[in-house]
Amino acid sequence: MRKEGYDPEYGARPLKRAIQKNIEDRLSEELLRGTVKVGDTVVIGTKAGELTVQVKEKKAPVAKKKVTTTKAKPKAKPKTKAAEKE
């Protein structure tokens, strides 16, 4: 893609077309096949001059246990002799 995306006369302008042709089209195909789903991570690379697409599926969120606490009832104040007389 480096060779395809560069032209001495136009500089790196052809790079956009190369990205569209090689990466966006391939990624669109993978989306249509269902290989890539929302939230997945896609790693684009090359191997032996060919474009590779590696999909890392989104991990399901770990369910957090809901911790419930109960409020402790306030302890009754001990009665004093002065309170008893009233």
PyMOL Python script that loads the backbone (N, CA, C, O; Angstrom):
from pymol import cmd

cmd.read_pdbstr("""\
ATOM      1  N   MET A   1       0.834  -1.176   0.000  1.00  0.00           N
ATOM      2  CA  MET A   1       0.000   0.000   0.000  1.00  0.00           C
ATOM      3  C   MET A   1       0.887   1.251   0.000  1.00  0.00           C
ATOM      4  O   MET A   1       0.499   2.296  -0.523  1.00  0.00           O
ATOM      5  N   ARG A   2       2.045   1.135   0.574  1.00  0.00           N
ATOM      6  CA  ARG A   2       2.966   2.263   0.590  1.00  0.00           C
ATOM      7  C   ARG A   2       3.346   2.649  -0.823  1.00  0.00           C
ATOM      8  O   ARG A   2       3.398   3.834  -1.153  1.00  0.00           O
ATOM      9  N   LYS A   3       3.611   1.661  -1.662  1.00  0.00           N
ATOM     10  CA  LYS A   3       3.978   1.941  -3.052  1.00  0.00           C
ATOM     11  C   LYS A   3       2.771   2.482  -3.810  1.00  0.00           C
ATOM     12  O   LYS A   3       2.897   3.409  -4.611  1.00  0.00           O
ATOM     13  N   GLU A   4       1.615   1.906  -3.557  1.00  0.00           N
ATOM     14  CA  GLU A   4       0.389   2.302  -4.250  1.00  0.00           C
ATOM     15  C   GLU A   4      -0.087   3.685  -3.794  1.00  0.00           C
ATOM     16  O   GLU A   4      -0.707   4.413  -4.569  1.00  0.00           O
ATOM     17  N   GLY A   5       0.201   4.049  -2.539  1.00  0.00           N
ATOM     18  CA  GLY A   5      -0.299   5.289  -1.975  1.00  0.00           C
ATOM     19  C   GLY A   5       0.600   6.490  -2.165  1.00  0.00           C
ATOM     20  O   GLY A   5       0.306   7.561  -1.635  1.00  0.00           O
ATOM     21  N   TYR A   6       1.692   6.346  -2.908  1.00  0.00           N
ATOM     22  CA  TYR A   6       2.591   7.481  -3.102  1.00  0.00           C
ATOM     23  C   TYR A   6       2.901   7.643  -4.581  1.00  0.00           C
ATOM     24  O   TYR A   6       3.152   6.672  -5.294  1.00  0.00           O
ATOM     25  N   ASP A   7       2.878   8.872  -5.014  1.00  0.00           N
ATOM     26  CA  ASP A   7       3.231   9.201  -6.392  1.00  0.00           C
ATOM     27  C   ASP A   7       4.125  10.433  -6.330  1.00  0.00           C
ATOM     28  O   ASP A   7       3.739  11.428  -5.715  1.00  0.00           O
ATOM     29  N   PRO A   8       5.320  10.402  -6.951  1.00  0.00           N
ATOM     30  CA  PRO A   8       6.222  11.558  -6.881  1.00  0.00           C
ATOM     31  C   PRO A   8       5.563  12.849  -7.379  1.00  0.00           C
ATOM     32  O   PRO A   8       5.892  13.936  -6.902  1.00  0.00           O
ATOM     33  N   GLU A   9       4.658  12.737  -8.311  1.00  0.00           N
ATOM     34  CA  GLU A   9       4.005  13.921  -8.853  1.00  0.00           C
ATOM     35  C   GLU A   9       2.913  14.451  -7.916  1.00  0.00           C
ATOM     36  O   GLU A   9       2.742  15.664  -7.792  1.00  0.00           O
ATOM     37  N   TYR A  10       2.187  13.567  -7.270  1.00  0.00           N
ATOM     38  CA  TYR A  10       1.064  13.975  -6.421  1.00  0.00           C
ATOM     39  C   TYR A  10       1.342  13.831  -4.930  1.00  0.00           C
ATOM     40  O   TYR A  10       0.486  14.167  -4.112  1.00  0.00           O
ATOM     41  N   GLY A  11       2.493  13.349  -4.572  1.00  0.00           N
ATOM     42  CA  GLY A  11       2.821  13.164  -3.151  1.00  0.00           C
ATOM     43  C   GLY A  11       2.004  12.034  -2.549  1.00  0.00           C
ATOM     44  O   GLY A  11       1.901  10.952  -3.126  1.00  0.00           O
ATOM     45  N   ALA A  12       1.429  12.292  -1.394  1.00  0.00           N
ATOM     46  CA  ALA A  12       0.681  11.244  -0.684  1.00  0.00           C
ATOM     47  C   ALA A  12      -0.812  11.284  -0.986  1.00  0.00           C
ATOM     48  O   ALA A  12      -1.578  10.563  -0.346  1.00  0.00           O
ATOM     49  N   ARG A  13      -1.247  12.102  -1.938  1.00  0.00           N
ATOM     50  CA  ARG A  13      -2.684  12.194  -2.249  1.00  0.00           C
ATOM     51  C   ARG A  13      -3.303  10.853  -2.636  1.00  0.00           C
ATOM     52  O   ARG A  13      -4.439  10.578  -2.250  1.00  0.00           O
ATOM     53  N   PRO A  14      -2.603  10.029  -3.372  1.00  0.00           N
ATOM     54  CA  PRO A  14      -3.204   8.731  -3.704  1.00  0.00           C
ATOM     55  C   PRO A  14      -3.376   7.804  -2.495  1.00  0.00           C
ATOM     56  O   PRO A  14      -4.038   6.770  -2.580  1.00  0.00           O
ATOM     57  N   LEU A  15      -2.774   8.190  -1.381  1.00  0.00           N
ATOM     58  CA  LEU A  15      -2.868   7.364  -0.184  1.00  0.00           C
ATOM     59  C   LEU A  15      -4.321   7.198   0.271  1.00  0.00           C
ATOM     60  O   LEU A  15      -4.715   6.117   0.707  1.00  0.00           O
ATOM     61  N   LYS A  16      -5.105   8.255   0.170  1.00  0.00           N
ATOM     62  CA  LYS A  16      -6.511   8.178   0.567  1.00  0.00           C
ATOM     63  C   LYS A  16      -7.239   7.130  -0.257  1.00  0.00           C
ATOM     64  O   LYS A  16      -8.006   6.333   0.284  1.00  0.00           O
ATOM     65  N   ARG A  17      -7.006   7.127  -1.553  1.00  0.00           N
ATOM     66  CA  ARG A  17      -7.666   6.132  -2.413  1.00  0.00           C
ATOM     67  C   ARG A  17      -7.175   4.726  -2.079  1.00  0.00           C
ATOM     68  O   ARG A  17      -7.952   3.772  -2.100  1.00  0.00           O
ATOM     69  N   ALA A  18      -5.901   4.601  -1.776  1.00  0.00           N
ATOM     70  CA  ALA A  18      -5.357   3.282  -1.430  1.00  0.00           C
ATOM     71  C   ALA A  18      -5.977   2.771  -0.126  1.00  0.00           C
ATOM     72  O   ALA A  18      -6.286   1.586   0.000  1.00  0.00           O
ATOM     73  N   ILE A  19      -6.154   3.669   0.833  1.00  0.00           N
ATOM     74  CA  ILE A  19      -6.776   3.276   2.107  1.00  0.00           C
ATOM     75  C   ILE A  19      -8.218   2.860   1.869  1.00  0.00           C
ATOM     76  O   ILE A  19      -8.667   1.847   2.407  1.00  0.00           O
ATOM     77  N   GLN A  20      -8.953   3.630   1.066  1.00  0.00           N
ATOM     78  CA  GLN A  20     -10.342   3.282   0.770  1.00  0.00           C
ATOM     79  C   GLN A  20     -10.427   1.925   0.087  1.00  0.00           C
ATOM     80  O   GLN A  20     -11.241   1.077   0.454  1.00  0.00           O
ATOM     81  N   LYS A  21      -9.588   1.738  -0.895  1.00  0.00           N
ATOM     82  CA  LYS A  21      -9.645   0.504  -1.685  1.00  0.00           C
ATOM     83  C   LYS A  21      -9.230  -0.714  -0.858  1.00  0.00           C
ATOM     84  O   LYS A  21      -9.892  -1.751  -0.897  1.00  0.00           O
ATOM     85  N   ASN A  22      -8.142  -0.585  -0.116  1.00  0.00           N
ATOM     86  CA  ASN A  22      -7.589  -1.751   0.570  1.00  0.00           C
ATOM     87  C   ASN A  22      -8.137  -1.982   1.969  1.00  0.00           C
ATOM     88  O   ASN A  22      -8.333  -3.128   2.372  1.00  0.00           O
ATOM     89  N   ILE A  23      -8.384  -0.924   2.707  1.00  0.00           N
ATOM     90  CA  ILE A  23      -8.785  -1.101   4.106  1.00  0.00           C
ATOM     91  C   ILE A  23     -10.295  -0.933   4.287  1.00  0.00           C
ATOM     92  O   ILE A  23     -10.957  -1.822   4.822  1.00  0.00           O
ATOM     93  N   GLU A  24     -10.839   0.198   3.844  1.00  0.00           N
ATOM     94  CA  GLU A  24     -12.263   0.439   4.061  1.00  0.00           C
ATOM     95  C   GLU A  24     -13.135  -0.603   3.363  1.00  0.00           C
ATOM     96  O   GLU A  24     -14.120  -1.068   3.936  1.00  0.00           O
ATOM     97  N   ASP A  25     -12.786  -0.968   2.149  1.00  0.00           N
ATOM     98  CA  ASP A  25     -13.574  -1.981   1.435  1.00  0.00           C
ATOM     99  C   ASP A  25     -13.508  -3.327   2.153  1.00  0.00           C
ATOM    100  O   ASP A  25     -14.524  -4.003   2.308  1.00  0.00           O
ATOM    101  N   ARG A  26     -12.331  -3.704   2.582  1.00  0.00           N
ATOM    102  CA  ARG A  26     -12.161  -4.981   3.281  1.00  0.00           C
ATOM    103  C   ARG A  26     -12.905  -4.979   4.610  1.00  0.00           C
ATOM    104  O   ARG A  26     -13.541  -5.968   4.976  1.00  0.00           O
ATOM    105  N   LEU A  27     -12.823  -3.874   5.323  1.00  0.00           N
ATOM    106  CA  LEU A  27     -13.514  -3.771   6.601  1.00  0.00           C
ATOM    107  C   LEU A  27     -15.027  -3.819   6.401  1.00  0.00           C
ATOM    108  O   LEU A  27     -15.738  -4.433   7.195  1.00  0.00           O
ATOM    109  N   SER A  28     -15.517  -3.178   5.349  1.00  0.00           N
ATOM    110  CA  SER A  28     -16.952  -3.216   5.031  1.00  0.00           C
ATOM    111  C   SER A  28     -17.407  -4.642   4.760  1.00  0.00           C
ATOM    112  O   SER A  28     -18.477  -5.052   5.209  1.00  0.00           O
ATOM    113  N   GLU A  29     -16.602  -5.393   4.031  1.00  0.00           N
ATOM    114  CA  GLU A  29     -16.931  -6.792   3.748  1.00  0.00           C
ATOM    115  C   GLU A  29     -17.026  -7.596   5.041  1.00  0.00           C
ATOM    116  O   GLU A  29     -17.939  -8.405   5.210  1.00  0.00           O
ATOM    117  N   GLU A  30     -16.078  -7.368   5.954  1.00  0.00           N
ATOM    118  CA  GLU A  30     -16.077  -8.099   7.224  1.00  0.00           C
ATOM    119  C   GLU A  30     -17.304  -7.736   8.060  1.00  0.00           C
ATOM    120  O   GLU A  30     -17.872  -8.597   8.732  1.00  0.00           O
ATOM    121  N   LEU A  31     -17.713  -6.468   8.023  1.00  0.00           N
ATOM    122  CA  LEU A  31     -18.915  -6.040   8.744  1.00  0.00           C
ATOM    123  C   LEU A  31     -20.157  -6.720   8.171  1.00  0.00           C
ATOM    124  O   LEU A  31     -21.012  -7.192   8.921  1.00  0.00           O
ATOM    125  N   LEU A  32     -20.255  -6.770   6.851  1.00  0.00           N
ATOM    126  CA  LEU A  32     -21.410  -7.398   6.207  1.00  0.00           C
ATOM    127  C   LEU A  32     -21.471  -8.893   6.482  1.00  0.00           C
ATOM    128  O   LEU A  32     -22.559  -9.455   6.611  1.00  0.00           O
ATOM    129  N   ARG A  33     -20.323  -9.537   6.571  1.00  0.00           N
ATOM    130  CA  ARG A  33     -20.277 -10.977   6.879  1.00  0.00           C
ATOM    131  C   ARG A  33     -20.660 -11.258   8.329  1.00  0.00           C
ATOM    132  O   ARG A  33     -21.043 -12.375   8.678  1.00  0.00           O
ATOM    133  N   GLY A  34     -20.552 -10.226   9.169  1.00  0.00           N
ATOM    134  CA  GLY A  34     -20.827 -10.428  10.590  1.00  0.00           C
ATOM    135  C   GLY A  34     -19.592 -10.815  11.378  1.00  0.00           C
ATOM    136  O   GLY A  34     -19.683 -11.153  12.559  1.00  0.00           O
ATOM    137  N   THR A  35     -18.443 -10.768  10.733  1.00  0.00           N
ATOM    138  CA  THR A  35     -17.197 -11.102  11.409  1.00  0.00           C
ATOM    139  C   THR A  35     -16.846 -10.040  12.449  1.00  0.00           C
ATOM    140  O   THR A  35     -16.295 -10.351  13.505  1.00  0.00           O
ATOM    141  N   VAL A  36     -17.169  -8.790  12.144  1.00  0.00           N
ATOM    142  CA  VAL A  36     -16.894  -7.674  13.034  1.00  0.00           C
ATOM    143  C   VAL A  36     -18.221  -7.146  13.562  1.00  0.00           C
ATOM    144  O   VAL A  36     -19.158  -6.895  12.803  1.00  0.00           O
ATOM    145  N   LYS A  37     -18.278  -6.985  14.875  1.00  0.00           N
ATOM    146  CA  LYS A  37     -19.498  -6.480  15.508  1.00  0.00           C
ATOM    147  C   LYS A  37     -19.188  -5.173  16.239  1.00  0.00           C
ATOM    148  O   LYS A  37     -18.028  -4.843  16.486  1.00  0.00           O
ATOM    149  N   VAL A  38     -20.228  -4.453  16.571  1.00  0.00           N
ATOM    150  CA  VAL A  38     -20.066  -3.198  17.294  1.00  0.00           C
ATOM    151  C   VAL A  38     -19.294  -3.448  18.582  1.00  0.00           C
ATOM    152  O   VAL A  38     -19.613  -4.361  19.343  1.00  0.00           O
ATOM    153  N   GLY A  39     -18.283  -2.633  18.813  1.00  0.00           N
ATOM    154  CA  GLY A  39     -17.483  -2.751  20.028  1.00  0.00           C
ATOM    155  C   GLY A  39     -16.229  -3.596  19.876  1.00  0.00           C
ATOM    156  O   GLY A  39     -15.348  -3.553  20.734  1.00  0.00           O
ATOM    157  N   ASP A  40     -16.136  -4.372  18.785  1.00  0.00           N
ATOM    158  CA  ASP A  40     -14.938  -5.181  18.550  1.00  0.00           C
ATOM    159  C   ASP A  40     -13.761  -4.283  18.191  1.00  0.00           C
ATOM    160  O   ASP A  40     -13.947  -3.162  17.716  1.00  0.00           O
ATOM    161  N   THR A  41     -12.562  -4.778  18.419  1.00  0.00           N
ATOM    162  CA  THR A  41     -11.349  -4.097  18.012  1.00  0.00           C
ATOM    163  C   THR A  41     -10.818  -4.805  16.782  1.00  0.00           C
ATOM    164  O   THR A  41     -10.721  -6.032  16.763  1.00  0.00           O
ATOM    165  N   VAL A  42     -10.472  -4.038  15.750  1.00  0.00           N
ATOM    166  CA  VAL A  42      -9.970  -4.607  14.507  1.00  0.00           C
ATOM    167  C   VAL A  42      -8.523  -4.178  14.329  1.00  0.00           C
ATOM    168  O   VAL A  42      -8.200  -2.993  14.401  1.00  0.00           O
ATOM    169  N   VAL A  43      -7.656  -5.160  14.095  1.00  0.00           N
ATOM    170  CA  VAL A  43      -6.246  -4.889  13.855  1.00  0.00           C
ATOM    171  C   VAL A  43      -5.959  -5.200  12.393  1.00  0.00           C
ATOM    172  O   VAL A  43      -6.129  -6.333  11.944  1.00  0.00           O
ATOM    173  N   ILE A  44      -5.523  -4.183  11.653  1.00  0.00           N
ATOM    174  CA  ILE A  44      -5.190  -4.335  10.238  1.00  0.00           C
ATOM    175  C   ILE A  44      -3.678  -4.468  10.123  1.00  0.00           C
ATOM    176  O   ILE A  44      -2.934  -3.696  10.728  1.00  0.00           O
ATOM    177  N   GLY A  45      -3.233  -5.430   9.360  1.00  0.00           N
ATOM    178  CA  GLY A  45      -1.804  -5.637   9.170  1.00  0.00           C
ATOM    179  C   GLY A  45      -1.537  -6.242   7.807  1.00  0.00           C
ATOM    180  O   GLY A  45      -2.437  -6.352   6.973  1.00  0.00           O
ATOM    181  N   THR A  46      -0.302  -6.629   7.590  1.00  0.00           N
ATOM    182  CA  THR A  46       0.057  -7.311   6.347  1.00  0.00           C
ATOM    183  C   THR A  46       0.885  -8.541   6.678  1.00  0.00           C
ATOM    184  O   THR A  46       1.626  -8.584   7.660  1.00  0.00           O
ATOM    185  N   LYS A  47       0.731  -9.529   5.824  1.00  0.00           N
ATOM    186  CA  LYS A  47       1.525 -10.750   5.944  1.00  0.00           C
ATOM    187  C   LYS A  47       1.814 -11.211   4.526  1.00  0.00           C
ATOM    188  O   LYS A  47       0.897 -11.472   3.747  1.00  0.00           O
ATOM    189  N   ALA A  48       3.069 -11.307   4.205  1.00  0.00           N
ATOM    190  CA  ALA A  48       3.504 -11.711   2.864  1.00  0.00           C
ATOM    191  C   ALA A  48       2.887 -10.808   1.790  1.00  0.00           C
ATOM    192  O   ALA A  48       2.514 -11.270   0.712  1.00  0.00           O
ATOM    193  N   GLY A  49       2.787  -9.509   2.108  1.00  0.00           N
ATOM    194  CA  GLY A  49       2.277  -8.557   1.136  1.00  0.00           C
ATOM    195  C   GLY A  49       0.762  -8.500   1.025  1.00  0.00           C
ATOM    196  O   GLY A  49       0.233  -7.716   0.236  1.00  0.00           O
ATOM    197  N   GLU A  50       0.058  -9.309   1.794  1.00  0.00           N
ATOM    198  CA  GLU A  50      -1.401  -9.336   1.766  1.00  0.00           C
ATOM    199  C   GLU A  50      -1.950  -8.684   3.029  1.00  0.00           C
ATOM    200  O   GLU A  50      -1.363  -8.786   4.106  1.00  0.00           O
ATOM    201  N   LEU A  51      -3.073  -8.020   2.877  1.00  0.00           N
ATOM    202  CA  LEU A  51      -3.739  -7.368   4.003  1.00  0.00           C
ATOM    203  C   LEU A  51      -4.353  -8.417   4.920  1.00  0.00           C
ATOM    204  O   LEU A  51      -5.005  -9.350   4.452  1.00  0.00           O
ATOM    205  N   THR A  52      -4.148  -8.267   6.225  1.00  0.00           N
ATOM    206  CA  THR A  52      -4.752  -9.173   7.200  1.00  0.00           C
ATOM    207  C   THR A  52      -5.671  -8.381   8.109  1.00  0.00           C
ATOM    208  O   THR A  52      -5.405  -7.222   8.428  1.00  0.00           O
ATOM    209  N   VAL A  53      -6.745  -9.013   8.518  1.00  0.00           N
ATOM    210  CA  VAL A  53      -7.702  -8.410   9.429  1.00  0.00           C
ATOM    211  C   VAL A  53      -7.854  -9.354  10.611  1.00  0.00           C
ATOM    212  O   VAL A  53      -8.241 -10.513  10.458  1.00  0.00           O
ATOM    213  N   GLN A  54      -7.545  -8.837  11.786  1.00  0.00           N
ATOM    214  CA  GLN A  54      -7.682  -9.635  13.003  1.00  0.00           C
ATOM    215  C   GLN A  54      -8.743  -8.955  13.874  1.00  0.00           C
ATOM    216  O   GLN A  54      -8.662  -7.756  14.145  1.00  0.00           O
ATOM    217  N   VAL A  55      -9.729  -9.730  14.304  1.00  0.00           N
ATOM    218  CA  VAL A  55     -10.822  -9.184  15.107  1.00  0.00           C
ATOM    219  C   VAL A  55     -10.670  -9.665  16.541  1.00  0.00           C
ATOM    220  O   VAL A  55     -10.565 -10.860  16.815  1.00  0.00           O
ATOM    221  N   LYS A  56     -10.661  -8.699  17.441  1.00  0.00           N
ATOM    222  CA  LYS A  56     -10.634  -9.021  18.866  1.00  0.00           C
ATOM    223  C   LYS A  56     -11.999  -8.645  19.406  1.00  0.00           C
ATOM    224  O   LYS A  56     -12.352  -7.469  19.494  1.00  0.00           O
ATOM    225  N   GLU A  57     -12.758  -9.671  19.766  1.00  0.00           N
ATOM    226  CA  GLU A  57     -14.132  -9.438  20.205  1.00  0.00           C
ATOM    227  C   GLU A  57     -14.161  -8.668  21.515  1.00  0.00           C
ATOM    228  O   GLU A  57     -13.298  -8.819  22.380  1.00  0.00           O
ATOM    229  N   LYS A  58     -15.182  -7.843  21.623  1.00  0.00           N
ATOM    230  CA  LYS A  58     -15.390  -7.072  22.840  1.00  0.00           C
ATOM    231  C   LYS A  58     -15.723  -8.039  23.959  1.00  0.00           C
ATOM    232  O   LYS A  58     -16.593  -8.898  23.817  1.00  0.00           O
ATOM    233  N   LYS A  59     -15.036  -7.894  25.054  1.00  0.00           N
ATOM    234  CA  LYS A  59     -15.310  -8.754  26.200  1.00  0.00           C
ATOM    235  C   LYS A  59     -16.576  -8.269  26.892  1.00  0.00           C
ATOM    236  O   LYS A  59     -16.818  -7.071  27.033  1.00  0.00           O
ATOM    237  N   ALA A  60     -17.358  -9.224  27.311  1.00  0.00           N
ATOM    238  CA  ALA A  60     -18.578  -8.877  28.030  1.00  0.00           C
ATOM    239  C   ALA A  60     -18.188  -8.245  29.356  1.00  0.00           C
ATOM    240  O   ALA A  60     -17.262  -8.711  30.020  1.00  0.00           O
ATOM    241  N   PRO A  61     -18.881  -7.202  29.739  1.00  0.00           N
ATOM    242  CA  PRO A  61     -18.544  -6.564  31.009  1.00  0.00           C
ATOM    243  C   PRO A  61     -18.779  -7.521  32.169  1.00  0.00           C
ATOM    244  O   PRO A  61     -19.733  -8.300  32.184  1.00  0.00           O
ATOM    245  N   VAL A  62     -17.893  -7.436  33.118  1.00  0.00           N
ATOM    246  CA  VAL A  62     -18.020  -8.282  34.295  1.00  0.00           C
ATOM    247  C   VAL A  62     -19.120  -7.705  35.164  1.00  0.00           C
ATOM    248  O   VAL A  62     -19.107  -6.528  35.526  1.00  0.00           O
ATOM    249  N   ALA A  63     -20.061  -8.557  35.486  1.00  0.00           N
ATOM    250  CA  ALA A  63     -21.182  -8.100  36.304  1.00  0.00           C
ATOM    251  C   ALA A  63     -20.696  -7.859  37.725  1.00  0.00           C
ATOM    252  O   ALA A  63     -20.100  -8.728  38.362  1.00  0.00           O
ATOM    253  N   LYS A  64     -20.968  -6.667  38.190  1.00  0.00           N
ATOM    254  CA  LYS A  64     -20.585  -6.349  39.558  1.00  0.00           C
ATOM    255  C   LYS A  64     -21.711  -6.765  40.478  1.00  0.00           C
ATOM    256  O   LYS A  64     -22.890  -6.561  40.189  1.00  0.00           O
ATOM    257  N   LYS A  65     -21.321  -7.350  41.583  1.00  0.00           N
ATOM    258  CA  LYS A  65     -22.325  -7.741  42.559  1.00  0.00           C
ATOM    259  C   LYS A  65     -22.807  -6.495  43.275  1.00  0.00           C
ATOM    260  O   LYS A  65     -22.024  -5.647  43.704  1.00  0.00           O
ATOM    261  N   LYS A  66     -24.097  -6.416  43.384  1.00  0.00           N
ATOM    262  CA  LYS A  66     -24.667  -5.272  44.068  1.00  0.00           C
ATOM    263  C   LYS A  66     -24.605  -5.542  45.564  1.00  0.00           C
ATOM    264  O   LYS A  66     -25.133  -6.536  46.061  1.00  0.00           O
ATOM    265  N   VAL A  67     -23.962  -4.651  46.247  1.00  0.00           N
ATOM    266  CA  VAL A  67     -23.819  -4.807  47.683  1.00  0.00           C
ATOM    267  C   VAL A  67     -24.893  -3.981  48.346  1.00  0.00           C
ATOM    268  O   VAL A  67     -24.981  -2.769  48.148  1.00  0.00           O
ATOM    269  N   THR A  68     -25.699  -4.641  49.127  1.00  0.00           N
ATOM    270  CA  THR A  68     -26.742  -3.916  49.840  1.00  0.00           C
ATOM    271  C   THR A  68     -26.362  -3.880  51.308  1.00  0.00           C
ATOM    272  O   THR A  68     -25.932  -4.875  51.892  1.00  0.00           O
ATOM    273  N   THR A  69     -26.530  -2.746  51.859  1.00  0.00           N
ATOM    274  CA  THR A  69     -26.237  -2.607  53.285  1.00  0.00           C
ATOM    275  C   THR A  69     -27.511  -2.188  53.990  1.00  0.00           C
ATOM    276  O   THR A  69     -28.348  -1.462  53.454  1.00  0.00           O
ATOM    277  N   THR A  70     -27.617  -2.656  55.163  1.00  0.00           N
ATOM    278  CA  THR A  70     -28.772  -2.247  55.960  1.00  0.00           C
ATOM    279  C   THR A  70     -28.265  -1.296  57.023  1.00  0.00           C
ATOM    280  O   THR A  70     -27.195  -1.486  57.601  1.00  0.00           O
ATOM    281  N   LYS A  71     -29.048  -0.282  57.264  1.00  0.00           N
ATOM    282  CA  LYS A  71     -28.654   0.684  58.278  1.00  0.00           C
ATOM    283  C   LYS A  71     -28.895   0.065  59.642  1.00  0.00           C
ATOM    284  O   LYS A  71     -29.956  -0.491  59.926  1.00  0.00           O
ATOM    285  N   ALA A  72     -27.891   0.179  60.456  1.00  0.00           N
ATOM    286  CA  ALA A  72     -28.028  -0.336  61.812  1.00  0.00           C
ATOM    287  C   ALA A  72     -28.939   0.596  62.590  1.00  0.00           C
ATOM    288  O   ALA A  72     -28.859   1.820  62.476  1.00  0.00           O
ATOM    289  N   LYS A  73     -29.799  -0.010  63.377  1.00  0.00           N
ATOM    290  CA  LYS A  73     -30.686   0.805  64.199  1.00  0.00           C
ATOM    291  C   LYS A  73     -29.856   1.457  65.294  1.00  0.00           C
ATOM    292  O   LYS A  73     -28.996   0.820  65.902  1.00  0.00           O
ATOM    293  N   PRO A  74     -30.124   2.727  65.535  1.00  0.00           N
ATOM    294  CA  PRO A  74     -29.347   3.372  66.601  1.00  0.00           C
ATOM    295  C   PRO A  74     -29.649   2.714  67.938  1.00  0.00           C
ATOM    296  O   PRO A  74     -30.787   2.365  68.254  1.00  0.00           O
ATOM    297  N   LYS A  75     -28.605   2.563  68.687  1.00  0.00           N
ATOM    298  CA  LYS A  75     -28.774   1.947  70.003  1.00  0.00           C
ATOM    299  C   LYS A  75     -29.504   2.930  70.917  1.00  0.00           C
ATOM    300  O   LYS A  75     -29.283   4.140  70.877  1.00  0.00           O
ATOM    301  N   ALA A  76     -30.358   2.373  71.718  1.00  0.00           N
ATOM    302  CA  ALA A  76     -31.087   3.214  72.677  1.00  0.00           C
ATOM    303  C   ALA A  76     -30.105   3.706  73.722  1.00  0.00           C
ATOM    304  O   ALA A  76     -29.246   2.961  74.194  1.00  0.00           O
ATOM    305  N   LYS A  77     -30.249   4.965  74.071  1.00  0.00           N
ATOM    306  CA  LYS A  77     -29.372   5.525  75.094  1.00  0.00           C
ATOM    307  C   LYS A  77     -29.771   4.936  76.443  1.00  0.00           C
ATOM    308  O   LYS A  77     -30.955   4.822  76.763  1.00  0.00           O
ATOM    309  N   PRO A  78     -28.792   4.575  77.201  1.00  0.00           N
ATOM    310  CA  PRO A  78     -29.134   4.040  78.527  1.00  0.00           C
ATOM    311  C   PRO A  78     -29.786   5.139  79.365  1.00  0.00           C
ATOM    312  O   PRO A  78     -29.362   6.294  79.352  1.00  0.00           O
ATOM    313  N   LYS A  79     -30.784   4.756  80.060  1.00  0.00           N
ATOM    314  CA  LYS A  79     -31.481   5.724  80.904  1.00  0.00           C
ATOM    315  C   LYS A  79     -30.622   6.040  82.113  1.00  0.00           C
ATOM    316  O   LYS A  79     -30.014   5.163  82.726  1.00  0.00           O
ATOM    317  N   THR A  80     -30.596   7.303  82.428  1.00  0.00           N
ATOM    318  CA  THR A  80     -29.857   7.708  83.621  1.00  0.00           C
ATOM    319  C   THR A  80     -30.855   7.901  84.753  1.00  0.00           C
ATOM    320  O   THR A  80     -32.053   8.024  84.502  1.00  0.00           O
ATOM    321  N   LYS A  81     -30.402   7.929  85.942  1.00  0.00           N
ATOM    322  CA  LYS A  81     -31.278   8.084  87.103  1.00  0.00           C
ATOM    323  C   LYS A  81     -32.001   9.430  87.029  1.00  0.00           C
ATOM    324  O   LYS A  81     -33.145   9.539  87.469  1.00  0.00           O
ATOM    325  N   ALA A  82     -31.342  10.458  86.476  1.00  0.00           N
ATOM    326  CA  ALA A  82     -31.968  11.774  86.383  1.00  0.00           C
ATOM    327  C   ALA A  82     -33.111  11.726  85.367  1.00  0.00           C
ATOM    328  O   ALA A  82     -34.129  12.386  85.573  1.00  0.00           O
ATOM    329  N   ALA A  83     -32.975  10.976  84.295  1.00  0.00           N
ATOM    330  CA  ALA A  83     -34.021  10.858  83.289  1.00  0.00           C
ATOM    331  C   ALA A  83     -35.195  10.056  83.824  1.00  0.00           C
ATOM    332  O   ALA A  83     -36.345  10.301  83.460  1.00  0.00           O
ATOM    333  N   GLU A  84     -34.897   9.099  84.686  1.00  0.00           N
ATOM    334  CA  GLU A  84     -35.942   8.274  85.261  1.00  0.00           C
ATOM    335  C   GLU A  84     -36.836   9.096  86.195  1.00  0.00           C
ATOM    336  O   GLU A  84     -38.037   8.841  86.290  1.00  0.00           O
ATOM    337  N   LYS A  85     -36.256  10.076  86.877  1.00  0.00           N
ATOM    338  CA  LYS A  85     -36.995  10.880  87.848  1.00  0.00           C
ATOM    339  C   LYS A  85     -37.967  11.812  87.156  1.00  0.00           C
ATOM    340  O   LYS A  85     -38.958  12.210  87.769  1.00  0.00           O
ATOM    341  N   GLU A  86     -37.733  12.173  85.928  1.00  0.00           N
ATOM    342  CA  GLU A  86     -38.582  13.119  85.224  1.00  0.00           C
ATOM    343  C   GLU A  86     -39.840  12.537  84.792  1.00  0.00           C
ATOM    344  O   GLU A  86     -40.660  13.223  84.182  1.00  0.00           O
TER     345      GLU A  86
END
""", "prot")
cmd.dss("prot")
cmd.show_as("cartoon", "prot")
cmd.util.cbc("prot")
cmd.orient("prot")
